[in-house]
Amino acid sequence: MNAAFSAGPHRILFIRHAELHETPGFDQHGVPNEESLTVRGWQRAGALVRRICPSHGEADLVPDTIFASGVGPDSESLRPPQTVAPLIDFLRSRGSVETCFEHLKYDTSELMADVMKRSGTVLIAWEHSQIGECIDVLPNPPSHPAKWPDDRYDPIWRLDRDGDGWTFSQEPQLLLSGDQDA
């Protein structure tokens, strides 16, 4: 294995921020906010806890570090950090998890450079239009779909270390009605 590539995570998970198509969204206190998750989005965020951290069976998706896009110029959405907020609360109640909300949604190179400084499993909640670009800046990136489908909130894109590169697979969340297993 290339020495420069020996550091870094052994698994990277990508999820899209949860649902947004209803208007308005609501913050965690129920206050309407167009940059926040919808009711269905908050349901997905809560259900994601047990998909990532099951109470029984394999816990191979439990993250050591969670990234979500930060809020700033051209990156106003609160949905990515809100999507992982219940998971972070759950993991912190059982120990600790590193978090990073510093990178804005178009800062894909900086994000992935930071990801490659981490170890274990990394979960990234991001704007779906930028996820493919995040993968493409990895050293020896795997083949993956050209873009995340605009109408899908339910897949998990999984990258596993494979020598000097990565393998790509997609897993269904199967959390809410309408989620697809394909």
Buried (B, 14 or more C-beta within 10 A) or exposed (E): EEEEBEEBBBBBBBBBBBBBEEEEBBBBEEEEBEBBBBEBBBBBBBBBBEBBBEEEEEEEBBBBBBBBBBBEEEBEBBBBBBBBBBBBEBBEEEEEBBBBBBBBBBBBEEBBEBBBEBEEBBBBBBBBEBBBBBBEBBEEBBEBEEEBEEEEBBBBBBBBBEEEBBEBEEBBBEBBEEBEEE
